[in-house]
Amino acid sequence: MLLEQARRSHDVLAIIVRGEGDGEPLRRFAGRIAEVLAEDFDDELLQSGTAPRADRQLVIRMWAASLTAAVAWFIDADERVDPAKAAAEVNAIAELGWSWAAGREAGSSGSA
């Protein structure tokens, strides 16, 4: 849904995600994404009955930054990328991780 909205609001979001001007619209955009993600993250924890393995704020901020970057990438790609396919890839990276996206075998990891 986010990428479909990005396609509909291409010009406005292009200015926002590129941080043009003083960068305040970009900070607000990423902040709003983080607010929605925080609600989803908390709901997921409640529904699954699990505890996070990493700091909640770290997870939310990293995912918000990743989604903001995905929108920027999508905007720059113009019409060449199907929003549903791109969203599926973004979701797969979220679900399976960066190592999976990089083509690494399960169990191998990089370092920060």
GIZIMO-V787240 format. One record per residue. N is the residue number from 0. RES is the residue in one small letter. D_FIRST is the distance of its C-alpha to the first C-alpha in Angstrom with 1 decimal. Layout:
n,res,d_first
N,RES,D_FIRST
N,RES,D_FIRST
//
This chain:
n,res,d_first
0,m,0.0
1,l,3.8
2,l,5.5
3,e,5.1
4,q,6.2
5,a,8.6
6,r,9.9
7,r,10.7
8,s,12.2
9,h,13.7
10,d,17.1
11,v,16.5
12,l,14.2
13,a,16.7
14,i,19.4
15,i,17.7
16,v,16.7
17,r,20.1
18,g,21.8
19,e,23.9
20,g,26.6
21,d,27.3
22,g,23.9
23,e,23.4
24,p,20.1
25,l,18.8
26,r,20.3
27,r,18.8
28,f,15.2
29,a,15.9
30,g,17.7
31,r,15.0
32,i,12.6
33,a,15.8
34,e,16.4
35,v,13.2
36,l,13.9
37,a,17.5
38,e,16.8
39,d,14.9
40,f,17.6
41,d,20.4
42,d,19.1
43,e,19.0
44,l,22.5
45,l,23.8
46,q,22.6
47,s,23.9
48,g,26.9
49,t,26.8
50,a,27.5
51,p,25.7
52,r,27.5
53,a,26.7
54,d,26.8
55,r,23.9
56,q,23.6
57,l,23.8
58,v,21.0
59,i,18.7
60,r,19.7
61,m,19.5
62,w,16.0
63,a,15.0
64,a,17.0
65,s,15.5
66,l,11.9
67,t,13.5
68,a,15.4
69,a,12.6
70,v,11.1
71,a,14.8
72,w,15.4
73,f,12.6
74,i,14.0
75,d,17.5
76,a,16.8
77,d,16.3
78,e,15.9
79,r,17.2
80,v,14.1
81,d,11.9
82,p,8.2
83,a,8.3
84,k,11.6
85,a,10.7
86,a,8.0
87,a,10.9
88,e,13.3
89,v,11.8
90,n,11.8
91,a,15.3
92,i,16.6
93,a,15.6
94,e,17.3
95,l,20.2
96,g,20.8
97,w,22.0
98,s,25.2
99,w,23.5
100,a,21.4
101,a,24.8
102,g,26.4
103,r,28.8
104,e,30.4
105,a,29.6
106,g,31.7
107,s,32.1
108,s,30.7
109,g,30.8
110,s,31.9
111,a,30.5
//
